[in-house]
Amino acid sequence: LMVVMGLTMSLSVQAAAVKMNKAKATLYPGQKVTLKVTGTSKKAKWSSSNAKVAKVSKGKVTAVKKGKATIKAKVGKKTYTCKITVKAPALSQKKLNVTVGSKATVKLHGTKIKSVSSSNKKVATVTKKGVITGKKTGKCTVTFKGANGKSYKCTVTVNVAPTATPAPTATPVPTATPVSYTHLRAHETLEHLVCRLL
């Protein structure tokens, strides 16, 4: 009986350990994530509830377009799931503050950058990799055109770089005036001076 109970508990622990490595994931179109069913050596049969949003092949999930999908992995009689949310392509930030001479990178998630432009190159310039450089104080709009044909805008504000505060200069310590014992003090006669020195 003890052997049977021990075997049953062992099987229960093993069954409880089988799970999907991720319960949910958020992606942009084109991004990928690898899912695994851990705790078992059996092969899983993979499927997607909406392959137009996210497709899967041997656990490798590829986001296709904005929407939601559930990735399923069937192992034996049990099915394990992971909820996938695919966001629409977007910039990493829509507003950017830089100082004159400094650089910052803005990324376009979900689609490749086809072209970039600045509404005022005297204020800020931008490279195709999304590196924005502040040129002079002011505001401008940097536009990213994606391979999907859509445009994405980022408002750039360029400020003056803060100037370093000079370190305070040390105040010179006044030197002590030496006391002279050979000079007459106020209201002192020569006789008093001689007596003091003796």
Protein Blocks (a to p, Z undefined) as FASTA:
>chain_A
ZZmmmmmmmmmmmmmmgccfbfbdcddehiacddddehiabdcddddfblklocceehia
cdfbgcdddddddehjbccdddddddddddfbfbdcddehiacddddehiacfbdcdfbl
klpccdfkopacdfbgcddddddddfkopacddddddddddddddddddddddddddddf
kbccehiafklmmmmmZZ
